[in-house]
């Protein structure tokens, strides 16, 4: 651009309603319609499963408040990546973005897309299992559709998030009301001896938290798009408190409803607990729950794309990904190259997709990096207390969440070590092998420059200034 030309910036278009919708909408995806049976089967008793759900909500709330302080001290988009870059250094930040771009976010998007597809296809395959090829094709279509939406308009993506959040809150409200009607009719037998059969092994507790926290994934969504948030110093902590309180309350009430309508055995044997609930309570109208679950997953997938594309975008802006990924469309002002790249990787991950493995290994990797991020907040509090903090939390909060994160990383390994966790750890640290030659020493810069110019012209994108 010529000197003095207008700078290109991402617009601050996400207000408090959109902010709450992005957090709550991303959190309330497929998890609450699938995870309850896995949490119950892992921990062994209804009472213990309710404790796990409540504790997971508390962990998400405390983590969200800690991230709110980080988001106001380091007021850049990018979430964990930008916080690690500013506190732990370039090498650690690259390890995170390498794992995030290649595994974490695509795995998360793939898991949600598969859940969405399962519920959509279930409408046409009543009483029998649908072909996996068809499920994966529907999942791929949902990924591509939402990628196009997020490339076209921030406002359109935000509108989808708001509408889908309203739909899923109404669906969960129906489950809550239906359950309480049956509860007041005297169906309390499933709550007798609630803690009988509880598995108290460290591995069982850790894996139960993994399954449960999958349903809470998204509590940190706003930190990936801080530069597009109106008044982040006010709206970030406010949206965290409103959204996570709403989600936690709904999750607890929904689990009470599930256990009122179904016995623990029925719940554990169900492949889609919300659909089973709908068939038992709504009868011939049970298909409504399948539609609601699909729409819920669709909204969660939209939020995942919206935030995930921003991490790729910010990493490229800092020189840790190809320059083309740091650019935005000159008219629509969306980070379309980063979104396209995230879409391609997600479609590749979709091919071998295994839902349960995705959840466990995603959670292991995510909480490993959450621990590093929270350590960075403690570092800033102790070593740099002079930094302006429009919002701050007591130092005990990041310490508590850090302890929880360390437990969640170590619990499955200590009690019942599996070789897969070693593979995941090796993959995380393999990022250093790419960082040293291609990022630190910048090999092959000429080829990347020519490719960047070609793609820049083809996609109509340009470099973007930071919104500080």
Secondary structure in CASP SS format (residue, H / E / C, confidence):
PFRMAT SS
TARGET T0000
AUTHOR 0000-0000-0000
METHOD secondary structure of the structure
MODEL  1
X C 1.00
X C 1.00
X C 1.00
X C 1.00
X C 1.00
X C 1.00
X C 1.00
X C 1.00
X E 1.00
X C 1.00
X C 1.00
X C 1.00
X C 1.00
X E 1.00
X C 1.00
X H 1.00
X H 1.00
X H 1.00
X H 1.00
X H 1.00
X H 1.00
X H 1.00
X H 1.00
X H 1.00
X H 1.00
X H 1.00
X H 1.00
X C 1.00
X C 1.00
X C 1.00
X H 1.00
X H 1.00
X H 1.00
X H 1.00
X H 1.00
X H 1.00
X H 1.00
X H 1.00
X H 1.00
X H 1.00
X H 1.00
X H 1.00
X H 1.00
X C 1.00
X C 1.00
X H 1.00
X H 1.00
X H 1.00
X H 1.00
X H 1.00
X H 1.00
X H 1.00
X H 1.00
X H 1.00
X H 1.00
X H 1.00
X H 1.00
X H 1.00
X H 1.00
X H 1.00
X H 1.00
X H 1.00
X H 1.00
X H 1.00
X H 1.00
X H 1.00
X H 1.00
X H 1.00
X H 1.00
X H 1.00
X H 1.00
X H 1.00
X H 1.00
X C 1.00
X C 1.00
X C 1.00
X C 1.00
X C 1.00
X C 1.00
X H 1.00
X H 1.00
X H 1.00
X H 1.00
X H 1.00
X H 1.00
X H 1.00
X H 1.00
X C 1.00
X C 1.00
X H 1.00
X H 1.00
X H 1.00
X H 1.00
X H 1.00
X H 1.00
X H 1.00
X H 1.00
X H 1.00
X H 1.00
X H 1.00
X H 1.00
X H 1.00
X H 1.00
X H 1.00
X H 1.00
X H 1.00
X H 1.00
X H 1.00
X H 1.00
X H 1.00
X H 1.00
X H 1.00
X H 1.00
X H 1.00
X H 1.00
X H 1.00
X H 1.00
X H 1.00
X H 1.00
X H 1.00
X H 1.00
X H 1.00
X C 1.00
X C 1.00
X C 1.00
X C 1.00
X C 1.00
X C 1.00
X C 1.00
X C 1.00
X C 1.00
X H 1.00
X H 1.00
X H 1.00
X H 1.00
X H 1.00
X H 1.00
X H 1.00
X H 1.00
X H 1.00
X H 1.00
X H 1.00
X H 1.00
X H 1.00
X H 1.00
X H 1.00
X H 1.00
X H 1.00
X H 1.00
X H 1.00
X H 1.00
X H 1.00
X C 1.00
X H 1.00
X H 1.00
X H 1.00
X H 1.00
X H 1.00
X H 1.00
X H 1.00
X H 1.00
X H 1.00
X H 1.00
X H 1.00
X H 1.00
X H 1.00
X H 1.00
X H 1.00
X H 1.00
X H 1.00
X H 1.00
X H 1.00
X H 1.00
X H 1.00
X H 1.00
X H 1.00
X H 1.00
X H 1.00
X H 1.00
X H 1.00
X H 1.00
X H 1.00
X H 1.00
X H 1.00
X C 1.00
X C 1.00
X C 1.00
X C 1.00
X H 1.00
X H 1.00
X H 1.00
X C 1.00
X C 1.00
X C 1.00
X C 1.00
X C 1.00
X C 1.00
X C 1.00
X C 1.00
X C 1.00
X C 1.00
X H 1.00
X H 1.00
X H 1.00
X H 1.00
X H 1.00
X H 1.00
X H 1.00
X H 1.00
X H 1.00
X H 1.00
X H 1.00
X H 1.00
X H 1.00
X H 1.00
X H 1.00
X C 1.00
X C 1.00
X C 1.00
X C 1.00
X H 1.00
X H 1.00
X H 1.00
X H 1.00
X C 1.00
X H 1.00
X H 1.00
X H 1.00
X E 1.00
X C 1.00
X C 1.00
X H 1.00
X H 1.00
X H 1.00
X H 1.00
X H 1.00
X H 1.00
X H 1.00
X H 1.00
X H 1.00
X H 1.00
X H 1.00
X H 1.00
X H 1.00
X H 1.00
X H 1.00
X H 1.00
X H 1.00
X H 1.00
X H 1.00
X H 1.00
X H 1.00
X H 1.00
X H 1.00
X H 1.00
X H 1.00
X H 1.00
X H 1.00
X H 1.00
X H 1.00
X H 1.00
X C 1.00
X C 1.00
X H 1.00
X H 1.00
X H 1.00
X H 1.00
X H 1.00
X H 1.00
X C 1.00
X C 1.00
X C 1.00
X H 1.00
X H 1.00
X H 1.00
X H 1.00
X H 1.00
X H 1.00
X H 1.00
X H 1.00
X H 1.00
X C 1.00
X H 1.00
X H 1.00
X H 1.00
X C 1.00
X H 1.00
X H 1.00
X H 1.00
X H 1.00
X H 1.00
X H 1.00
X H 1.00
X H 1.00
X H 1.00
X H 1.00
X H 1.00
X H 1.00
X H 1.00
X H 1.00
X H 1.00
X H 1.00
X H 1.00
X H 1.00
X H 1.00
X H 1.00
X H 1.00
X H 1.00
X H 1.00
X H 1.00
X H 1.00
X H 1.00
X H 1.00
X H 1.00
X H 1.00
X H 1.00
X H 1.00
X C 1.00
X C 1.00
X C 1.00
X C 1.00
X C 1.00
X H 1.00
X H 1.00
X H 1.00
X H 1.00
X E 1.00
X E 1.00
X E 1.00
X C 1.00
X C 1.00
X C 1.00
X C 1.00
X C 1.00
X C 1.00
X H 1.00
X H 1.00
X H 1.00
X H 1.00
X H 1.00
X H 1.00
X H 1.00
X H 1.00
X H 1.00
X H 1.00
X H 1.00
X H 1.00
X H 1.00
X H 1.00
X H 1.00
X H 1.00
X C 1.00
X C 1.00
X C 1.00
X H 1.00
X H 1.00
X H 1.00
X H 1.00
X H 1.00
X H 1.00
X H 1.00
X H 1.00
X H 1.00
X H 1.00
X H 1.00
X H 1.00
X H 1.00
X H 1.00
X H 1.00
X H 1.00
X H 1.00
X H 1.00
X H 1.00
X H 1.00
X H 1.00
X H 1.00
X H 1.00
X H 1.00
X H 1.00
X H 1.00
X H 1.00
X H 1.00
X H 1.00
X C 1.00
X C 1.00
X C 1.00
X C 1.00
X C 1.00
X C 1.00
X C 1.00
X C 1.00
X C 1.00
X C 1.00
X C 1.00
X H 1.00
X H 1.00
X H 1.00
X H 1.00
X H 1.00
X H 1.00
X H 1.00
X H 1.00
X H 1.00
X H 1.00
X H 1.00
X H 1.00
X H 1.00
X H 1.00
X H 1.00
X H 1.00
X H 1.00
X H 1.00
X H 1.00
X H 1.00
X H 1.00
X C 1.00
X C 1.00
X C 1.00
X H 1.00
X H 1.00
X H 1.00
X H 1.00
X H 1.00
X H 1.00
X H 1.00
X H 1.00
X H 1.00
X H 1.00
X H 1.00
X C 1.00
X H 1.00
X H 1.00
X H 1.00
X H 1.00
X H 1.00
X H 1.00
X H 1.00
X H 1.00
X H 1.00
X H 1.00
X C 1.00
X C 1.00
X C 1.00
X C 1.00
X H 1.00
X H 1.00
X H 1.00
X H 1.00
X H 1.00
X H 1.00
X H 1.00
X H 1.00
X H 1.00
X H 1.00
X H 1.00
X H 1.00
X H 1.00
X H 1.00
X H 1.00
X C 1.00
X E 1.00
X E 1.00
X E 1.00
X C 1.00
X E 1.00
X C 1.00
X C 1.00
X C 1.00
END
